[in-house]
Amino acid sequence: MVLLPYHAQAKIDIRKLRDYVLNPQHPEGRHKARVFLSALGLTAQDSEWLAAAIIEQLPATDAIPTDVSPWGTLFRVDIDIVRGHRCAKVRTGWLCRNQSTTLTTCFIVGECDETL
């Protein structure tokens, strides 16, 4: 298993989740928001919860390097997020550079691998 570099210090800007990913009014993020609401019942008010759920899973989830850019190395981490009786696979994207890891994207890609 390959872990996300510096996952213990990984940073998620709550504004990215609250104002973009979970915001049904955002011109580009609104589609993600609809899927998060349908799949997990999450709204913008749940951005802190989602950030914590993502961070909690990082030490036990495989990270796949996807690209190297002038800004750092990009990784993909697919995480099963459980909320009540709902479960969805959430794809997260991360930028790693200078011993720092930051969330760049987050969206639902399907159902969890196993029935919980």
CNS distance restraints for C-alpha pairs under 8 A (distance, minus, plus):
assign (resid   1 and name CA) (resid  61 and name CA) 7.78 0.50 0.50
assign (resid   1 and name CA) (resid  62 and name CA) 5.52 0.50 0.50
assign (resid   1 and name CA) (resid  63 and name CA) 7.81 0.50 0.50
assign (resid   2 and name CA) (resid  62 and name CA) 5.27 0.50 0.50
assign (resid   2 and name CA) (resid  63 and name CA) 5.52 0.50 0.50
assign (resid   2 and name CA) (resid  64 and name CA) 7.24 0.50 0.50
assign (resid   3 and name CA) (resid   7 and name CA) 7.45 0.50 0.50
assign (resid   3 and name CA) (resid  58 and name CA) 7.44 0.50 0.50
assign (resid   3 and name CA) (resid  59 and name CA) 6.66 0.50 0.50
assign (resid   3 and name CA) (resid  60 and name CA) 7.57 0.50 0.50
assign (resid   3 and name CA) (resid  61 and name CA) 6.59 0.50 0.50
assign (resid   3 and name CA) (resid  62 and name CA) 5.42 0.50 0.50
assign (resid   3 and name CA) (resid  63 and name CA) 5.21 0.50 0.50
assign (resid   4 and name CA) (resid  58 and name CA) 7.03 0.50 0.50
assign (resid   4 and name CA) (resid  59 and name CA) 7.77 0.50 0.50
assign (resid   4 and name CA) (resid  62 and name CA) 7.30 0.50 0.50
assign (resid   4 and name CA) (resid  63 and name CA) 5.15 0.50 0.50
assign (resid   4 and name CA) (resid  75 and name CA) 7.31 0.50 0.50
assign (resid   4 and name CA) (resid  77 and name CA) 7.80 0.50 0.50
assign (resid   5 and name CA) (resid  96 and name CA) 6.94 0.50 0.50
assign (resid   5 and name CA) (resid  99 and name CA) 7.80 0.50 0.50
assign (resid   5 and name CA) (resid 101 and name CA) 7.05 0.50 0.50
assign (resid   6 and name CA) (resid  10 and name CA) 6.27 0.50 0.50
assign (resid   6 and name CA) (resid  96 and name CA) 7.98 0.50 0.50
assign (resid   6 and name CA) (resid  99 and name CA) 6.39 0.50 0.50
assign (resid   6 and name CA) (resid 100 and name CA) 6.39 0.50 0.50
assign (resid   6 and name CA) (resid 101 and name CA) 6.13 0.50 0.50
assign (resid   7 and name CA) (resid  55 and name CA) 7.89 0.50 0.50
assign (resid   7 and name CA) (resid  58 and name CA) 6.29 0.50 0.50
assign (resid   7 and name CA) (resid  59 and name CA) 6.74 0.50 0.50
assign (resid   7 and name CA) (resid 101 and name CA) 6.83 0.50 0.50
assign (resid   8 and name CA) (resid  59 and name CA) 7.59 0.50 0.50
assign (resid   9 and name CA) (resid 100 and name CA) 7.12 0.50 0.50
assign (resid   9 and name CA) (resid 101 and name CA) 6.97 0.50 0.50
assign (resid  10 and name CA) (resid  55 and name CA) 7.31 0.50 0.50
assign (resid  10 and name CA) (resid 100 and name CA) 6.91 0.50 0.50
assign (resid  10 and name CA) (resid 101 and name CA) 4.81 0.50 0.50
assign (resid  10 and name CA) (resid 102 and name CA) 5.78 0.50 0.50
assign (resid  10 and name CA) (resid 103 and name CA) 7.63 0.50 0.50
assign (resid  11 and name CA) (resid 101 and name CA) 6.19 0.50 0.50
assign (resid  11 and name CA) (resid 102 and name CA) 4.82 0.50 0.50
assign (resid  11 and name CA) (resid 103 and name CA) 6.40 0.50 0.50
assign (resid  12 and name CA) (resid  16 and name CA) 7.73 0.50 0.50
assign (resid  12 and name CA) (resid  51 and name CA) 6.49 0.50 0.50
assign (resid  12 and name CA) (resid 102 and name CA) 6.06 0.50 0.50
assign (resid  12 and name CA) (resid 103 and name CA) 5.32 0.50 0.50
assign (resid  13 and name CA) (resid  17 and name CA) 7.18 0.50 0.50
assign (resid  13 and name CA) (resid 103 and name CA) 7.41 0.50 0.50
assign (resid  14 and name CA) (resid  18 and name CA) 5.95 0.50 0.50
assign (resid  14 and name CA) (resid  47 and name CA) 6.33 0.50 0.50
assign (resid  14 and name CA) (resid  48 and name CA) 6.59 0.50 0.50
assign (resid  14 and name CA) (resid  51 and name CA) 7.17 0.50 0.50
assign (resid  15 and name CA) (resid  19 and name CA) 5.20 0.50 0.50
assign (resid  15 and name CA) (resid  20 and name CA) 7.22 0.50 0.50
assign (resid  16 and name CA) (resid  20 and name CA) 5.28 0.50 0.50
assign (resid  16 and name CA) (resid  21 and name CA) 6.38 0.50 0.50
assign (resid  17 and name CA) (resid  21 and name CA) 4.71 0.50 0.50
assign (resid  17 and name CA) (resid  22 and name CA) 5.68 0.50 0.50
assign (resid  17 and name CA) (resid  23 and name CA) 7.88 0.50 0.50
assign (resid  17 and name CA) (resid  44 and name CA) 7.26 0.50 0.50
assign (resid  17 and name CA) (resid  47 and name CA) 5.51 0.50 0.50
assign (resid  17 and name CA) (resid  51 and name CA) 7.77 0.50 0.50
assign (resid  18 and name CA) (resid  22 and name CA) 5.35 0.50 0.50
assign (resid  18 and name CA) (resid  23 and name CA) 6.14 0.50 0.50
assign (resid  18 and name CA) (resid  44 and name CA) 4.69 0.50 0.50
assign (resid  18 and name CA) (resid  45 and name CA) 7.14 0.50 0.50
assign (resid  18 and name CA) (resid  46 and name CA) 7.80 0.50 0.50
assign (resid  18 and name CA) (resid  47 and name CA) 5.25 0.50 0.50
assign (resid  19 and name CA) (resid  23 and name CA) 5.32 0.50 0.50
assign (resid  19 and name CA) (resid  26 and name CA) 7.28 0.50 0.50
assign (resid  19 and name CA) (resid  44 and name CA) 7.19 0.50 0.50
assign (resid  20 and name CA) (resid  26 and name CA) 6.02 0.50 0.50
assign (resid  20 and name CA) (resid  28 and name CA) 7.65 0.50 0.50
assign (resid  20 and name CA) (resid  29 and name CA) 4.96 0.50 0.50
assign (resid  20 and name CA) (resid  30 and name CA) 7.37 0.50 0.50
assign (resid  20 and name CA) (resid  33 and name CA) 7.96 0.50 0.50
assign (resid  21 and name CA) (resid  29 and name CA) 5.14 0.50 0.50
assign (resid  21 and name CA) (resid  30 and name CA) 7.14 0.50 0.50
assign (resid  21 and name CA) (resid  32 and name CA) 5.69 0.50 0.50
assign (resid  21 and name CA) (resid  33 and name CA) 5.60 0.50 0.50
assign (resid  21 and name CA) (resid 106 and name CA) 7.01 0.50 0.50
assign (resid  21 and name CA) (resid 107 and name CA) 7.45 0.50 0.50
assign (resid  22 and name CA) (resid  29 and name CA) 7.13 0.50 0.50
assign (resid  22 and name CA) (resid  30 and name CA) 7.17 0.50 0.50
assign (resid  22 and name CA) (resid  32 and name CA) 6.72 0.50 0.50
assign (resid  22 and name CA) (resid  33 and name CA) 4.22 0.50 0.50
assign (resid  22 and name CA) (resid  34 and name CA) 7.80 0.50 0.50
assign (resid  22 and name CA) (resid  36 and name CA) 7.03 0.50 0.50
assign (resid  22 and name CA) (resid  42 and name CA) 7.33 0.50 0.50
assign (resid  22 and name CA) (resid  43 and name CA) 5.53 0.50 0.50
assign (resid  22 and name CA) (resid  44 and name CA) 4.79 0.50 0.50
assign (resid  22 and name CA) (resid  47 and name CA) 7.24 0.50 0.50
assign (resid  23 and name CA) (resid  29 and name CA) 6.41 0.50 0.50
assign (resid  23 and name CA) (resid  30 and name CA) 5.69 0.50 0.50
assign (resid  23 and name CA) (resid  33 and name CA) 5.56 0.50 0.50
assign (resid  23 and name CA) (resid  43 and name CA) 7.26 0.50 0.50
assign (resid  23 and name CA) (resid  44 and name CA) 5.77 0.50 0.50
assign (resid  24 and name CA) (resid  29 and name CA) 6.98 0.50 0.50
assign (resid  24 and name CA) (resid  30 and name CA) 4.09 0.50 0.50
assign (resid  24 and name CA) (resid  31 and name CA) 7.14 0.50 0.50
assign (resid  24 and name CA) (resid  33 and name CA) 5.27 0.50 0.50
assign (resid  24 and name CA) (resid  34 and name CA) 6.51 0.50 0.50
assign (resid  25 and name CA) (resid  29 and name CA) 7.78 0.50 0.50
assign (resid  25 and name CA) (resid  30 and name CA) 5.68 0.50 0.50
assign (resid  26 and name CA) (resid  30 and name CA) 5.04 0.50 0.50
assign (resid  29 and name CA) (resid  33 and name CA) 6.33 0.50 0.50
assign (resid  30 and name CA) (resid  34 and name CA) 6.30 0.50 0.50
assign (resid  31 and name CA) (resid  35 and name CA) 6.51 0.50 0.50
assign (resid  32 and name CA) (resid  36 and name CA) 6.20 0.50 0.50
assign (resid  32 and name CA) (resid 107 and name CA) 6.15 0.50 0.50
assign (resid  32 and name CA) (resid 108 and name CA) 7.49 0.50 0.50
assign (resid  33 and name CA) (resid  37 and name CA) 6.13 0.50 0.50
assign (resid  33 and name CA) (resid  42 and name CA) 7.98 0.50 0.50
assign (resid  33 and name CA) (resid  43 and name CA) 7.13 0.50 0.50
assign (resid  34 and name CA) (resid  38 and name CA) 6.14 0.50 0.50
assign (resid  35 and name CA) (resid  39 and name CA) 5.87 0.50 0.50
assign (resid  35 and name CA) (resid 108 and name CA) 6.97 0.50 0.50
assign (resid  36 and name CA) (resid  40 and name CA) 5.53 0.50 0.50
assign (resid  36 and name CA) (resid  41 and name CA) 6.41 0.50 0.50
assign (resid  36 and name CA) (resid  42 and name CA) 5.55 0.50 0.50
assign (resid  36 and name CA) (resid  43 and name CA) 7.41 0.50 0.50
assign (resid  36 and name CA) (resid 107 and name CA) 7.79 0.50 0.50
assign (resid  36 and name CA) (resid 108 and name CA) 6.88 0.50 0.50
assign (resid  37 and name CA) (resid  41 and name CA) 4.16 0.50 0.50
assign (resid  37 and name CA) (resid  42 and name CA) 4.66 0.50 0.50
assign (resid  37 and name CA) (resid  43 and name CA) 6.07 0.50 0.50
assign (resid  38 and name CA) (resid  42 and name CA) 7.87 0.50 0.50
assign (resid  39 and name CA) (resid  86 and name CA) 6.97 0.50 0.50
assign (resid  39 and name CA) (resid  87 and name CA) 7.33 0.50 0.50
assign (resid  39 and name CA) (resid  88 and name CA) 6.41 0.50 0.50
assign (resid  40 and name CA) (resid  82 and name CA) 7.63 0.50 0.50
assign (resid  40 and name CA) (resid  83 and name CA) 6.09 0.50 0.50
assign (resid  40 and name CA) (resid  86 and name CA) 5.72 0.50 0.50
assign (resid  40 and name CA) (resid  87 and name CA) 6.65 0.50 0.50
assign (resid  40 and name CA) (resid  88 and name CA) 6.90 0.50 0.50
assign (resid  41 and name CA) (resid  83 and name CA) 7.90 0.50 0.50
assign (resid  42 and name CA) (resid  46 and name CA) 5.79 0.50 0.50
assign (resid  43 and name CA) (resid  47 and name CA) 7.29 0.50 0.50
assign (resid  46 and name CA) (resid  50 and name CA) 6.18 0.50 0.50
assign (resid  47 and name CA) (resid  51 and name CA) 6.15 0.50 0.50
assign (resid  48 and name CA) (resid  52 and name CA) 6.23 0.50 0.50
assign (resid  49 and name CA) (resid  53 and name CA) 6.15 0.50 0.50
assign (resid  50 and name CA) (resid  54 and name CA) 6.17 0.50 0.50
assign (resid  51 and name CA) (resid  55 and name CA) 6.20 0.50 0.50
assign (resid  52 and name CA) (resid  56 and name CA) 5.99 0.50 0.50
assign (resid  53 and name CA) (resid  57 and name CA) 6.56 0.50 0.50
assign (resid  53 and name CA) (resid  81 and name CA) 6.91 0.50 0.50
assign (resid  54 and name CA) (resid  58 and name CA) 6.62 0.50 0.50
assign (resid  54 and name CA) (resid  79 and name CA) 7.13 0.50 0.50
assign (resid  54 and name CA) (resid  81 and name CA) 7.54 0.50 0.50
assign (resid  57 and name CA) (resid  61 and name CA) 6.22 0.50 0.50
assign (resid  57 and name CA) (resid  79 and name CA) 6.81 0.50 0.50
assign (resid  58 and name CA) (resid  62 and name CA) 7.95 0.50 0.50
assign (resid  58 and name CA) (resid  77 and name CA) 7.94 0.50 0.50
assign (resid  61 and name CA) (resid  77 and name CA) 6.95 0.50 0.50
assign (resid  61 and name CA) (resid  78 and name CA) 7.46 0.50 0.50
assign (resid  61 and name CA) (resid  79 and name CA) 6.90 0.50 0.50
assign (resid  62 and name CA) (resid  77 and name CA) 6.32 0.50 0.50
assign (resid  62 and name CA) (resid  78 and name CA) 7.67 0.50 0.50
assign (resid  63 and name CA) (resid  75 and name CA) 6.15 0.50 0.50
assign (resid  63 and name CA) (resid  76 and name CA) 5.71 0.50 0.50
assign (resid  63 and name CA) (resid  77 and name CA) 4.80 0.50 0.50
assign (resid  63 and name CA) (resid  78 and name CA) 7.79 0.50 0.50
assign (resid  64 and name CA) (resid  75 and name CA) 5.33 0.50 0.50
assign (resid  64 and name CA) (resid  76 and name CA) 5.10 0.50 0.50
assign (resid  64 and name CA) (resid  77 and name CA) 6.42 0.50 0.50
assign (resid  65 and name CA) (resid  73 and name CA) 7.13 0.50 0.50
assign (resid  65 and name CA) (resid  74 and name CA) 5.87 0.50 0.50
assign (resid  65 and name CA) (resid  75 and name CA) 4.26 0.50 0.50
assign (resid  65 and name CA) (resid  76 and name CA) 6.33 0.50 0.50
assign (resid  66 and name CA) (resid  73 and name CA) 7.71 0.50 0.50
assign (resid  66 and name CA) (resid  74 and name CA) 5.54 0.50 0.50
assign (resid  66 and name CA) (resid  75 and name CA) 5.33 0.50 0.50
assign (resid  66 and name CA) (resid  76 and name CA) 6.56 0.50 0.50
assign (resid  67 and name CA) (resid  73 and name CA) 5.92 0.50 0.50
assign (resid  67 and name CA) (resid  74 and name CA) 5.12 0.50 0.50
assign (resid  67 and name CA) (resid  75 and name CA) 7.23 0.50 0.50
assign (resid  68 and name CA) (resid  72 and name CA) 5.92 0.50 0.50
assign (resid  68 and name CA) (resid  73 and name CA) 4.41 0.50 0.50
assign (resid  68 and name CA) (resid  74 and name CA) 6.07 0.50 0.50
assign (resid  69 and name CA) (resid  73 and name CA) 6.13 0.50 0.50
assign (resid  69 and name CA) (resid  74 and name CA) 7.53 0.50 0.50
assign (resid  71 and name CA) (resid  95 and name CA) 7.84 0.50 0.50
assign (resid  71 and name CA) (resid  97 and name CA) 6.96 0.50 0.50
assign (resid  72 and name CA) (resid  95 and name CA) 6.16 0.50 0.50
assign (resid  72 and name CA) (resid  96 and name CA) 5.49 0.50 0.50
assign (resid  72 and name CA) (resid  97 and name CA) 4.73 0.50 0.50
assign (resid  73 and name CA) (resid  95 and name CA) 5.76 0.50 0.50
assign (resid  73 and name CA) (resid  96 and name CA) 5.20 0.50 0.50
assign (resid  73 and name CA) (resid  97 and name CA) 6.58 0.50 0.50
assign (resid  74 and name CA) (resid  93 and name CA) 7.00 0.50 0.50
assign (resid  74 and name CA) (resid  94 and name CA) 5.58 0.50 0.50
assign (resid  74 and name CA) (resid  95 and name CA) 4.74 0.50 0.50
assign (resid  74 and name CA) (resid  96 and name CA) 6.33 0.50 0.50
assign (resid  75 and name CA) (resid  93 and name CA) 5.74 0.50 0.50
assign (resid  75 and name CA) (resid  94 and name CA) 5.13 0.50 0.50
assign (resid  75 and name CA) (resid  95 and name CA) 6.57 0.50 0.50
assign (resid  75 and name CA) (resid  96 and name CA) 7.70 0.50 0.50
assign (resid  76 and name CA) (resid  91 and name CA) 6.90 0.50 0.50
assign (resid  76 and name CA) (resid  92 and name CA) 5.81 0.50 0.50
assign (resid  76 and name CA) (resid  93 and name CA) 4.77 0.50 0.50
assign (resid  76 and name CA) (resid  94 and name CA) 6.46 0.50 0.50
assign (resid  77 and name CA) (resid  91 and name CA) 5.92 0.50 0.50
assign (resid  77 and name CA) (resid  92 and name CA) 5.22 0.50 0.50
assign (resid  77 and name CA) (resid  93 and name CA) 6.42 0.50 0.50
assign (resid  77 and name CA) (resid  94 and name CA) 7.88 0.50 0.50
assign (resid  78 and name CA) (resid  89 and name CA) 6.40 0.50 0.50
assign (resid  78 and name CA) (resid  90 and name CA) 5.59 0.50 0.50
assign (resid  78 and name CA) (resid  91 and name CA) 4.38 0.50 0.50
assign (resid  78 and name CA) (resid  92 and name CA) 6.07 0.50 0.50
assign (resid  79 and name CA) (resid  89 and name CA) 5.51 0.50 0.50
assign (resid  79 and name CA) (resid  90 and name CA) 5.16 0.50 0.50
assign (resid  79 and name CA) (resid  91 and name CA) 6.34 0.50 0.50
assign (resid  79 and name CA) (resid  92 and name CA) 7.53 0.50 0.50
assign (resid  80 and name CA) (resid  87 and name CA) 6.63 0.50 0.50
assign (resid  80 and name CA) (resid  88 and name CA) 5.69 0.50 0.50
assign (resid  80 and name CA) (resid  89 and name CA) 4.48 0.50 0.50
assign (resid  80 and name CA) (resid  90 and name CA) 6.18 0.50 0.50
assign (resid  80 and name CA) (resid 112 and name CA) 5.59 0.50 0.50
assign (resid  80 and name CA) (resid 113 and name CA) 7.75 0.50 0.50
assign (resid  81 and name CA) (resid  87 and name CA) 5.55 0.50 0.50
assign (resid  81 and name CA) (resid  88 and name CA) 5.48 0.50 0.50
assign (resid  81 and name CA) (resid  89 and name CA) 6.20 0.50 0.50
assign (resid  81 and name CA) (resid  90 and name CA) 6.66 0.50 0.50
assign (resid  81 and name CA) (resid 112 and name CA) 7.81 0.50 0.50
assign (resid  82 and name CA) (resid  86 and name CA) 5.72 0.50 0.50
assign (resid  82 and name CA) (resid  87 and name CA) 4.37 0.50 0.50
assign (resid  82 and name CA) (resid  88 and name CA) 6.74 0.50 0.50
assign (resid  83 and name CA) (resid  87 and name CA) 6.30 0.50 0.50
assign (resid  87 and name CA) (resid 111 and name CA) 6.44 0.50 0.50
assign (resid  87 and name CA) (resid 112 and name CA) 5.73 0.50 0.50
assign (resid  87 and name CA) (resid 116 and name CA) 7.86 0.50 0.50
assign (resid  88 and name CA) (resid 108 and name CA) 6.71 0.50 0.50
assign (resid  88 and name CA) (resid 109 and name CA) 7.70 0.50 0.50
assign (resid  88 and name CA) (resid 110 and name CA) 5.91 0.50 0.50
assign (resid  88 and name CA) (resid 111 and name CA) 4.45 0.50 0.50
assign (resid  88 and name CA) (resid 112 and name CA) 4.95 0.50 0.50
assign (resid  89 and name CA) (resid 108 and name CA) 5.81 0.50 0.50
assign (resid  89 and name CA) (resid 109 and name CA) 5.76 0.50 0.50
assign (resid  89 and name CA) (resid 110 and name CA) 5.26 0.50 0.50
assign (resid  89 and name CA) (resid 111 and name CA) 5.29 0.50 0.50
assign (resid  89 and name CA) (resid 112 and name CA) 4.99 0.50 0.50
assign (resid  89 and name CA) (resid 113 and name CA) 7.70 0.50 0.50
assign (resid  90 and name CA) (resid 106 and name CA) 6.74 0.50 0.50
assign (resid  90 and name CA) (resid 107 and name CA) 5.53 0.50 0.50
assign (resid  90 and name CA) (resid 108 and name CA) 4.34 0.50 0.50
assign (resid  90 and name CA) (resid 109 and name CA) 5.89 0.50 0.50
assign (resid  90 and name CA) (resid 110 and name CA) 7.46 0.50 0.50
assign (resid  91 and name CA) (resid 105 and name CA) 7.93 0.50 0.50
assign (resid  91 and name CA) (resid 106 and name CA) 5.62 0.50 0.50
assign (resid  91 and name CA) (resid 107 and name CA) 5.41 0.50 0.50
assign (resid  91 and name CA) (resid 108 and name CA) 5.95 0.50 0.50
assign (resid  91 and name CA) (resid 109 and name CA) 6.25 0.50 0.50
assign (resid  92 and name CA) (resid 103 and name CA) 7.06 0.50 0.50
assign (resid  92 and name CA) (resid 104 and name CA) 7.51 0.50 0.50
assign (resid  92 and name CA) (resid 105 and name CA) 5.58 0.50 0.50
assign (resid  92 and name CA) (resid 106 and name CA) 4.43 0.50 0.50
assign (resid  92 and name CA) (resid 107 and name CA) 6.72 0.50 0.50
assign (resid  93 and name CA) (resid 103 and name CA) 5.86 0.50 0.50
assign (resid  93 and name CA) (resid 104 and name CA) 5.25 0.50 0.50
assign (resid  93 and name CA) (resid 105 and name CA) 4.85 0.50 0.50
assign (resid  93 and name CA) (resid 106 and name CA) 6.35 0.50 0.50
assign (resid  94 and name CA) (resid 101 and name CA) 6.44 0.50 0.50
assign (resid  94 and name CA) (resid 102 and name CA) 5.44 0.50 0.50
assign (resid  94 and name CA) (resid 103 and name CA) 4.54 0.50 0.50
assign (resid  94 and name CA) (resid 104 and name CA) 5.23 0.50 0.50
assign (resid  94 and name CA) (resid 105 and name CA) 7.15 0.50 0.50
assign (resid  95 and name CA) (resid 101 and name CA) 5.61 0.50 0.50
assign (resid  95 and name CA) (resid 102 and name CA) 5.33 0.50 0.50
assign (resid  95 and name CA) (resid 103 and name CA) 6.53 0.50 0.50
assign (resid  95 and name CA) (resid 104 and name CA) 6.48 0.50 0.50
assign (resid  96 and name CA) (resid 100 and name CA) 5.58 0.50 0.50
assign (resid  96 and name CA) (resid 101 and name CA) 4.41 0.50 0.50
assign (resid  96 and name CA) (resid 102 and name CA) 6.62 0.50 0.50
assign (resid  97 and name CA) (resid 101 and name CA) 6.61 0.50 0.50
